[in-house]
Amino acid sequence: MIWTLTKKAVRAPKVPFVIKPNVPKFSDPRTSNEWKVKIESMMKSGIYHQDVLRQAIRNSIAGKPRKVLTTLKPDASLQEILET
């Protein structure tokens, strides 16, 4: 068997670059306005993919607010999460 080499450039597949957002923890309802302002600024920045940001936000919620989060459907939008 004879192998022939060709000089073709091999390109890596285009994979979107995803930055994991550093979302602050939210467990105290008294700090909800401050937390929402931080989240809204992250949303408006356009740096983060919306699905990645939504999951990071869900993961950042703990305590009593987490119980409220369980009332939302799994594919709730960022706006739905923030309005709850």
PDB file as gemmi writes it, atoms N, CA and C in Angstrom:
CRYST1    1.000    1.000    1.000  90.00  90.00  90.00 P 1                      
ATOM      1  N   MET A   1       0.848  -1.161   0.000  1.00  0.00           N  
ATOM      2  CA  MET A   1       0.000   0.000   0.000  1.00  0.00           C  
ATOM      3  C   MET A   1       0.900   1.232   0.000  1.00  0.00           C  
ATOM      4  N   ILE A   2       0.603   2.165  -0.856  1.00  0.00           N  
ATOM      5  CA  ILE A   2       1.385   3.396  -0.977  1.00  0.00           C  
ATOM      6  C   ILE A   2       0.530   4.560  -0.483  1.00  0.00           C  
ATOM      7  N   TRP A   3       1.097   5.340   0.447  1.00  0.00           N  
ATOM      8  CA  TRP A   3       0.415   6.515   0.987  1.00  0.00           C  
ATOM      9  C   TRP A   3       0.945   7.751   0.300  1.00  0.00           C  
ATOM     10  N   THR A   4       0.079   8.621  -0.108  1.00  0.00           N  
ATOM     11  CA  THR A   4       0.517   9.877  -0.692  1.00  0.00           C  
ATOM     12  C   THR A   4       0.116  11.006   0.246  1.00  0.00           C  
ATOM     13  N   LEU A   5       0.995  11.928   0.399  1.00  0.00           N  
ATOM     14  CA  LEU A   5       0.729  13.073   1.259  1.00  0.00           C  
ATOM     15  C   LEU A   5       0.314  14.260   0.408  1.00  0.00           C  
ATOM     16  N   THR A   6      -0.628  14.967   0.862  1.00  0.00           N  
ATOM     17  CA  THR A   6      -1.039  16.181   0.171  1.00  0.00           C  
ATOM     18  C   THR A   6      -0.801  17.352   1.103  1.00  0.00           C  
ATOM     19  N   LYS A   7      -0.635  18.502   0.541  1.00  0.00           N  
ATOM     20  CA  LYS A   7      -0.383  19.708   1.322  1.00  0.00           C  
ATOM     21  C   LYS A   7      -1.660  20.515   1.477  1.00  0.00           C  
ATOM     22  N   LYS A   8      -2.617  19.934   2.155  1.00  0.00           N  
ATOM     23  CA  LYS A   8      -3.869  20.627   2.412  1.00  0.00           C  
ATOM     24  C   LYS A   8      -3.860  21.114   3.857  1.00  0.00           C  
ATOM     25  N   ALA A   9      -4.329  22.313   4.011  1.00  0.00           N  
ATOM     26  CA  ALA A   9      -4.432  22.857   5.365  1.00  0.00           C  
ATOM     27  C   ALA A   9      -5.636  22.227   6.058  1.00  0.00           C  
ATOM     28  N   VAL A  10      -5.402  21.774   7.237  1.00  0.00           N  
ATOM     29  CA  VAL A  10      -6.483  21.185   8.021  1.00  0.00           C  
ATOM     30  C   VAL A  10      -6.928  22.226   9.031  1.00  0.00           C  
ATOM     31  N   ARG A  11      -8.200  22.549   8.987  1.00  0.00           N  
ATOM     32  CA  ARG A  11      -8.742  23.547   9.893  1.00  0.00           C  
ATOM     33  C   ARG A  11      -9.501  22.862  11.022  1.00  0.00           C  
ATOM     34  N   ALA A  12      -9.314  23.395  12.184  1.00  0.00           N  
ATOM     35  CA  ALA A  12     -10.056  22.880  13.334  1.00  0.00           C  
ATOM     36  C   ALA A  12     -11.513  23.310  13.192  1.00  0.00           C  
ATOM     37  N   PRO A  13     -12.430  22.482  13.640  1.00  0.00           N  
ATOM     38  CA  PRO A  13     -13.843  22.875  13.553  1.00  0.00           C  
ATOM     39  C   PRO A  13     -14.092  24.110  14.405  1.00  0.00           C  
ATOM     40  N   LYS A  14     -15.000  24.934  13.934  1.00  0.00           N  
ATOM     41  CA  LYS A  14     -15.308  26.162  14.670  1.00  0.00           C  
ATOM     42  C   LYS A  14     -16.195  25.828  15.857  1.00  0.00           C  
ATOM     43  N   VAL A  15     -15.647  26.032  17.019  1.00  0.00           N  
ATOM     44  CA  VAL A  15     -16.368  25.786  18.262  1.00  0.00           C  
ATOM     45  C   VAL A  15     -16.512  27.131  18.954  1.00  0.00           C  
ATOM     46  N   PRO A  16     -17.715  27.471  19.361  1.00  0.00           N  
ATOM     47  CA  PRO A  16     -17.879  28.772  20.023  1.00  0.00           C  
ATOM     48  C   PRO A  16     -17.088  28.820  21.323  1.00  0.00           C  
ATOM     49  N   PHE A  17     -16.485  29.945  21.567  1.00  0.00           N  
ATOM     50  CA  PHE A  17     -15.735  30.164  22.792  1.00  0.00           C  
ATOM     51  C   PHE A  17     -16.730  30.551  23.876  1.00  0.00           C  
ATOM     52  N   VAL A  18     -16.777  29.784  24.935  1.00  0.00           N  
ATOM     53  CA  VAL A  18     -17.744  30.030  25.991  1.00  0.00           C  
ATOM     54  C   VAL A  18     -17.012  30.421  27.265  1.00  0.00           C  
ATOM     55  N   ILE A  19     -17.391  31.557  27.801  1.00  0.00           N  
ATOM     56  CA  ILE A  19     -16.820  32.038  29.049  1.00  0.00           C  
ATOM     57  C   ILE A  19     -17.808  31.726  30.161  1.00  0.00           C  
ATOM     58  N   LYS A  20     -17.325  31.082  31.213  1.00  0.00           N  
ATOM     59  CA  LYS A  20     -18.194  30.780  32.340  1.00  0.00           C  
ATOM     60  C   LYS A  20     -18.346  32.037  33.183  1.00  0.00           C  
ATOM     61  N   PRO A  21     -19.577  32.505  33.352  1.00  0.00           N  
ATOM     62  CA  PRO A  21     -19.783  33.722  34.132  1.00  0.00           C  
ATOM     63  C   PRO A  21     -19.574  33.483  35.629  1.00  0.00           C  
ATOM     64  N   ASN A  22     -19.054  34.491  36.293  1.00  0.00           N  
ATOM     65  CA  ASN A  22     -18.866  34.445  37.735  1.00  0.00           C  
ATOM     66  C   ASN A  22     -20.057  35.146  38.377  1.00  0.00           C  
ATOM     67  N   VAL A  23     -21.114  34.391  38.595  1.00  0.00           N  
ATOM     68  CA  VAL A  23     -22.366  34.937  39.126  1.00  0.00           C  
ATOM     69  C   VAL A  23     -22.315  34.896  40.651  1.00  0.00           C  
ATOM     70  N   PRO A  24     -22.611  36.026  41.311  1.00  0.00           N  
ATOM     71  CA  PRO A  24     -22.595  36.025  42.774  1.00  0.00           C  
ATOM     72  C   PRO A  24     -23.714  35.150  43.345  1.00  0.00           C  
ATOM     73  N   LYS A  25     -23.433  34.534  44.489  1.00  0.00           N  
ATOM     74  CA  LYS A  25     -24.439  33.700  45.161  1.00  0.00           C  
ATOM     75  C   LYS A  25     -25.595  34.563  45.640  1.00  0.00           C  
ATOM     76  N   PHE A  26     -26.783  33.989  45.578  1.00  0.00           N  
ATOM     77  CA  PHE A  26     -27.977  34.693  46.038  1.00  0.00           C  
ATOM     78  C   PHE A  26     -28.767  33.771  46.955  1.00  0.00           C  
ATOM     79  N   SER A  27     -28.814  34.118  48.248  1.00  0.00           N  
ATOM     80  CA  SER A  27     -29.579  33.314  49.192  1.00  0.00           C  
ATOM     81  C   SER A  27     -30.384  34.173  50.164  1.00  0.00           C  
ATOM     82  N   ASP A  28     -30.079  35.457  50.219  1.00  0.00           N  
ATOM     83  CA  ASP A  28     -30.764  36.359  51.144  1.00  0.00           C  
ATOM     84  C   ASP A  28     -31.705  37.272  50.360  1.00  0.00           C  
ATOM     85  N   PRO A  29     -33.017  37.101  50.517  1.00  0.00           N  
ATOM     86  CA  PRO A  29     -33.970  37.925  49.769  1.00  0.00           C  
ATOM     87  C   PRO A  29     -33.793  39.431  49.982  1.00  0.00           C  
ATOM     88  N   ARG A  30     -33.170  39.828  51.086  1.00  0.00           N  
ATOM     89  CA  ARG A  30     -32.966  41.261  51.346  1.00  0.00           C  
ATOM     90  C   ARG A  30     -31.970  41.884  50.379  1.00  0.00           C  
ATOM     91  N   THR A  31     -31.144  41.069  49.736  1.00  0.00           N  
ATOM     92  CA  THR A  31     -30.147  41.600  48.796  1.00  0.00           C  
ATOM     93  C   THR A  31     -30.561  41.388  47.339  1.00  0.00           C  
ATOM     94  N   SER A  32     -31.845  41.129  47.108  1.00  0.00           N  
ATOM     95  CA  SER A  32     -32.283  40.789  45.755  1.00  0.00           C  
ATOM     96  C   SER A  32     -32.079  41.918  44.750  1.00  0.00           C  
ATOM     97  N   ASN A  33     -32.314  43.175  45.144  1.00  0.00           N  
ATOM     98  CA  ASN A  33     -32.153  44.278  44.185  1.00  0.00           C  
ATOM     99  C   ASN A  33     -30.709  44.415  43.730  1.00  0.00           C  
ATOM    100  N   GLU A  34     -29.781  44.320  44.662  1.00  0.00           N  
ATOM    101  CA  GLU A  34     -28.355  44.408  44.319  1.00  0.00           C  
ATOM    102  C   GLU A  34     -27.960  43.264  43.390  1.00  0.00           C  
ATOM    103  N   TRP A  35     -28.416  42.054  43.698  1.00  0.00           N  
ATOM    104  CA  TRP A  35     -28.100  40.877  42.891  1.00  0.00           C  
ATOM    105  C   TRP A  35     -28.688  41.014  41.490  1.00  0.00           C  
ATOM    106  N   LYS A  36     -29.931  41.488  41.395  1.00  0.00           N  
ATOM    107  CA  LYS A  36     -30.582  41.645  40.089  1.00  0.00           C  
ATOM    108  C   LYS A  36     -29.854  42.663  39.218  1.00  0.00           C  
ATOM    109  N   VAL A  37     -29.364  43.743  39.820  1.00  0.00           N  
ATOM    110  CA  VAL A  37     -28.626  44.757  39.055  1.00  0.00           C  
ATOM    111  C   VAL A  37     -27.361  44.131  38.464  1.00  0.00           C  
ATOM    112  N   LYS A  38     -26.662  43.325  39.245  1.00  0.00           N  
ATOM    113  CA  LYS A  38     -25.449  42.655  38.743  1.00  0.00           C  
ATOM    114  C   LYS A  38     -25.784  41.717  37.594  1.00  0.00           C  
ATOM    115  N   ILE A  39     -26.865  40.953  37.748  1.00  0.00           N  
ATOM    116  CA  ILE A  39     -27.260  40.007  36.706  1.00  0.00           C  
ATOM    117  C   ILE A  39     -27.683  40.736  35.433  1.00  0.00           C  
ATOM    118  N   GLU A  40     -28.464  41.797  35.575  1.00  0.00           N  
ATOM    119  CA  GLU A  40     -28.909  42.553  34.403  1.00  0.00           C  
ATOM    120  C   GLU A  40     -27.740  43.162  33.660  1.00  0.00           C  
ATOM    121  N   SER A  41     -26.721  43.609  34.384  1.00  0.00           N  
ATOM    122  CA  SER A  41     -25.545  44.165  33.700  1.00  0.00           C  
ATOM    123  C   SER A  41     -24.790  43.070  32.962  1.00  0.00           C  
ATOM    124  N   MET A  42     -24.760  41.870  33.514  1.00  0.00           N  
ATOM    125  CA  MET A  42     -24.129  40.743  32.819  1.00  0.00           C  
ATOM    126  C   MET A  42     -24.903  40.393  31.553  1.00  0.00           C  
ATOM    127  N   MET A  43     -26.224  40.454  31.631  1.00  0.00           N  
ATOM    128  CA  MET A  43     -27.058  40.154  30.465  1.00  0.00           C  
ATOM    129  C   MET A  43     -26.839  41.182  29.356  1.00  0.00           C  
ATOM    130  N   LYS A  44     -26.783  42.449  29.730  1.00  0.00           N  
ATOM    131  CA  LYS A  44     -26.641  43.528  28.746  1.00  0.00           C  
ATOM    132  C   LYS A  44     -25.245  43.592  28.140  1.00  0.00           C  
ATOM    133  N   SER A  45     -24.257  43.068  28.852  1.00  0.00           N  
ATOM    134  CA  SER A  45     -22.881  43.145  28.349  1.00  0.00           C  
ATOM    135  C   SER A  45     -22.696  42.366  27.049  1.00  0.00           C  
ATOM    136  N   GLY A  46     -23.467  41.300  26.885  1.00  0.00           N  
ATOM    137  CA  GLY A  46     -23.344  40.499  25.672  1.00  0.00           C  
ATOM    138  C   GLY A  46     -22.113  39.606  25.657  1.00  0.00           C  
ATOM    139  N   ILE A  47     -21.395  39.549  26.751  1.00  0.00           N  
ATOM    140  CA  ILE A  47     -20.174  38.735  26.819  1.00  0.00           C  
ATOM    141  C   ILE A  47     -20.508  37.258  26.907  1.00  0.00           C  
ATOM    142  N   TYR A  48     -21.591  36.945  27.594  1.00  0.00           N  
ATOM    143  CA  TYR A  48     -21.917  35.561  27.895  1.00  0.00           C  
ATOM    144  C   TYR A  48     -23.036  35.038  27.018  1.00  0.00           C  
ATOM    145  N   HIS A  49     -22.919  33.785  26.635  1.00  0.00           N  
ATOM    146  CA  HIS A  49     -23.988  33.115  25.901  1.00  0.00           C  
ATOM    147  C   HIS A  49     -25.176  32.996  26.855  1.00  0.00           C  
ATOM    148  N   GLN A  50     -26.367  33.284  26.355  1.00  0.00           N  
ATOM    149  CA  GLN A  50     -27.550  33.350  27.207  1.00  0.00           C  
ATOM    150  C   GLN A  50     -27.846  32.041  27.935  1.00  0.00           C  
ATOM    151  N   ASP A  51     -27.645  30.909  27.280  1.00  0.00           N  
ATOM    152  CA  ASP A  51     -27.915  29.620  27.926  1.00  0.00           C  
ATOM    153  C   ASP A  51     -26.924  29.341  29.055  1.00  0.00           C  
ATOM    154  N   VAL A  52     -25.672  29.715  28.840  1.00  0.00           N  
ATOM    155  CA  VAL A  52     -24.651  29.518  29.871  1.00  0.00           C  
ATOM    156  C   VAL A  52     -24.932  30.435  31.060  1.00  0.00           C  
ATOM    157  N   LEU A  53     -25.298  31.674  30.780  1.00  0.00           N  
ATOM    158  CA  LEU A  53     -25.614  32.617  31.843  1.00  0.00           C  
ATOM    159  C   LEU A  53     -26.852  32.166  32.621  1.00  0.00           C  
ATOM    160  N   ARG A  54     -27.849  31.684  31.920  1.00  0.00           N  
ATOM    161  CA  ARG A  54     -29.069  31.210  32.593  1.00  0.00           C  
ATOM    162  C   ARG A  54     -28.759  30.066  33.548  1.00  0.00           C  
ATOM    163  N   GLN A  55     -27.928  29.126  33.126  1.00  0.00           N  
ATOM    164  CA  GLN A  55     -27.589  28.000  34.000  1.00  0.00           C  
ATOM    165  C   GLN A  55     -26.736  28.454  35.181  1.00  0.00           C  
ATOM    166  N   ALA A  56     -25.819  29.392  34.949  1.00  0.00           N  
ATOM    167  CA  ALA A  56     -25.000  29.920  36.041  1.00  0.00           C  
ATOM    168  C   ALA A  56     -25.859  30.647  37.068  1.00  0.00           C  
ATOM    169  N   ILE A  57     -26.871  31.357  36.597  1.00  0.00           N  
ATOM    170  CA  ILE A  57     -27.790  32.057  37.499  1.00  0.00           C  
ATOM    171  C   ILE A  57     -28.571  31.045  38.322  1.00  0.00           C  
ATOM    172  N   ARG A  58     -29.090  30.016  37.675  1.00  0.00           N  
ATOM    173  CA  ARG A  58     -29.826  28.976  38.404  1.00  0.00           C  
ATOM    174  C   ARG A  58     -28.938  28.339  39.474  1.00  0.00           C  
ATOM    175  N   ASN A  59     -27.685  28.096  39.146  1.00  0.00           N  
ATOM    176  CA  ASN A  59     -26.762  27.472  40.099  1.00  0.00           C  
ATOM    177  C   ASN A  59     -26.384  28.407  41.241  1.00  0.00           C  
ATOM    178  N   SER A  60     -26.491  29.700  41.046  1.00  0.00           N  
ATOM    179  CA  SER A  60     -26.085  30.658  42.075  1.00  0.00           C  
ATOM    180  C   SER A  60     -27.160  30.888  43.131  1.00  0.00           C  
ATOM    181  N   ILE A  61     -28.376  30.459  42.854  1.00  0.00           N  
ATOM    182  CA  ILE A  61     -29.487  30.697  43.775  1.00  0.00           C  
ATOM    183  C   ILE A  61     -29.551  29.573  44.808  1.00  0.00           C  
ATOM    184  N   ALA A  62     -29.615  29.972  46.093  1.00  0.00           N  
ATOM    185  CA  ALA A  62     -29.639  28.991  47.180  1.00  0.00           C  
ATOM    186  C   ALA A  62     -30.645  29.403  48.247  1.00  0.00           C  
ATOM    187  N   GLY A  63     -30.839  28.538  49.228  1.00  0.00           N  
ATOM    188  CA  GLY A  63     -31.708  28.855  50.356  1.00  0.00           C  
ATOM    189  C   GLY A  63     -33.171  28.964  49.976  1.00  0.00           C  
ATOM    190  N   LYS A  64     -33.875  29.899  50.619  1.00  0.00           N  
ATOM    191  CA  LYS A  64     -35.310  30.084  50.362  1.00  0.00           C  
ATOM    192  C   LYS A  64     -35.600  30.479  48.917  1.00  0.00           C  
ATOM    193  N   PRO A  65     -34.785  31.362  48.304  1.00  0.00           N  
ATOM    194  CA  PRO A  65     -35.048  31.694  46.893  1.00  0.00           C  
ATOM    195  C   PRO A  65     -34.968  30.474  45.973  1.00  0.00           C  
ATOM    196  N   ARG A  66     -34.168  29.474  46.345  1.00  0.00           N  
ATOM    197  CA  ARG A  66     -34.044  28.261  45.533  1.00  0.00           C  
ATOM    198  C   ARG A  66     -35.378  27.525  45.468  1.00  0.00           C  
ATOM    199  N   LYS A  67     -36.135  27.543  46.552  1.00  0.00           N  
ATOM    200  CA  LYS A  67     -37.438  26.878  46.572  1.00  0.00           C  
ATOM    201  C   LYS A  67     -38.405  27.549  45.600  1.00  0.00           C  
ATOM    202  N   VAL A  68     -38.320  28.859  45.482  1.00  0.00           N  
ATOM    203  CA  VAL A  68     -39.159  29.581  44.522  1.00  0.00           C  
ATOM    204  C   VAL A  68     -38.754  29.210  43.103  1.00  0.00           C  
ATOM    205  N   LEU A  69     -37.467  29.036  42.889  1.00  0.00           N  
ATOM    206  CA  LEU A  69     -36.950  28.679  41.565  1.00  0.00           C  
ATOM    207  C   LEU A  69     -37.513  27.342  41.092  1.00  0.00           C  
ATOM    208  N   THR A  70     -37.783  26.435  42.009  1.00  0.00           N  
ATOM    209  CA  THR A  70     -38.306  25.120  41.627  1.00  0.00           C  
ATOM    210  C   THR A  70     -39.719  25.193  41.059  1.00  0.00           C  
ATOM    211  N   THR A  71     -40.391  26.325  41.232  1.00  0.00           N  
ATOM    212  CA  THR A  71     -41.741  26.468  40.666  1.00  0.00           C  
ATOM    213  C   THR A  71     -41.705  26.823  39.184  1.00  0.00           C  
ATOM    214  N   LEU A  72     -40.541  27.208  38.681  1.00  0.00           N  
ATOM    215  CA  LEU A  72     -40.410  27.578  37.266  1.00  0.00           C  
ATOM    216  C   LEU A  72     -40.140  26.347  36.414  1.00  0.00           C  
ATOM    217  N   LYS A  73     -40.509  26.433  35.154  1.00  0.00           N  
ATOM    218  CA  LYS A  73     -40.215  25.340  34.231  1.00  0.00           C  
ATOM    219  C   LYS A  73     -38.709  25.318  33.946  1.00  0.00           C  
ATOM    220  N   PRO A  74     -38.170  24.176  33.565  1.00  0.00           N  
ATOM    221  CA  PRO A  74     -36.723  24.055  33.340  1.00  0.00           C  
ATOM    222  C   PRO A  74     -36.157  24.993  32.274  1.00  0.00           C  
ATOM    223  N   ASP A  75     -36.966  25.355  31.287  1.00  0.00           N  
ATOM    224  CA  ASP A  75     -36.473  26.228  30.223  1.00  0.00           C  
ATOM    225  C   ASP A  75     -36.912  27.684  30.406  1.00  0.00           C  
ATOM    226  N   ALA A  76     -37.162  28.078  31.658  1.00  0.00           N  
ATOM    227  CA  ALA A  76     -37.555  29.465  31.938  1.00  0.00           C  
ATOM    228  C   ALA A  76     -36.469  30.420  31.463  1.00  0.00           C  
ATOM    229  N   SER A  77     -36.895  31.536  30.901  1.00  0.00           N  
ATOM    230  CA  SER A  77     -35.939  32.524  30.398  1.00  0.00           C  
ATOM    231  C   SER A  77     -35.291  33.288  31.545  1.00  0.00           C  
ATOM    232  N   LEU A  78     -34.254  34.047  31.218  1.00  0.00           N  
ATOM    233  CA  LEU A  78     -33.592  34.864  32.233  1.00  0.00           C  
ATOM    234  C   LEU A  78     -34.560  35.874  32.834  1.00  0.00           C  
ATOM    235  N   GLN A  79     -35.395  36.457  32.003  1.00  0.00           N  
ATOM    236  CA  GLN A  79     -36.372  37.431  32.486  1.00  0.00           C  
ATOM    237  C   GLN A  79     -37.366  36.773  33.452  1.00  0.00           C  
ATOM    238  N   GLU A  80     -37.807  35.583  33.134  1.00  0.00           N  
ATOM    239  CA  GLU A  80     -38.740  34.872  34.016  1.00  0.00           C  
ATOM    240  C   GLU A  80     -38.092  34.575  35.365  1.00  0.00           C  
ATOM    241  N   ILE A  81     -36.825  34.216  35.354  1.00  0.00           N  
ATOM    242  CA  ILE A  81     -36.115  33.933  36.599  1.00  0.00           C  
ATOM    243  C   ILE A  81     -35.992  35.198  37.429  1.00  0.00           C  
ATOM    244  N   LEU A  82     -35.636  36.294  36.793  1.00  0.00           N  
ATOM    245  CA  LEU A  82     -35.450  37.550  37.517  1.00  0.00           C  
ATOM    246  C   LEU A  82     -36.766  38.130  38.039  1.00  0.00           C  
ATOM    247  N   GLU A  83     -37.849  37.888  37.346  1.00  0.00           N  
ATOM    248  CA  GLU A  83     -39.146  38.422  37.769  1.00  0.00           C  
ATOM    249  C   GLU A  83     -39.788  37.630  38.904  1.00  0.00           C  
ATOM    250  N   THR A  84     -39.276  36.433  39.147  1.00  0.00           N  
ATOM    251  CA  THR A  84     -39.855  35.571  40.174  1.00  0.00           C  
ATOM    252  C   THR A  84     -39.409  35.965  41.550  1.00  0.00           C  
TER     253      THR A  84                                                      
END                                                                             
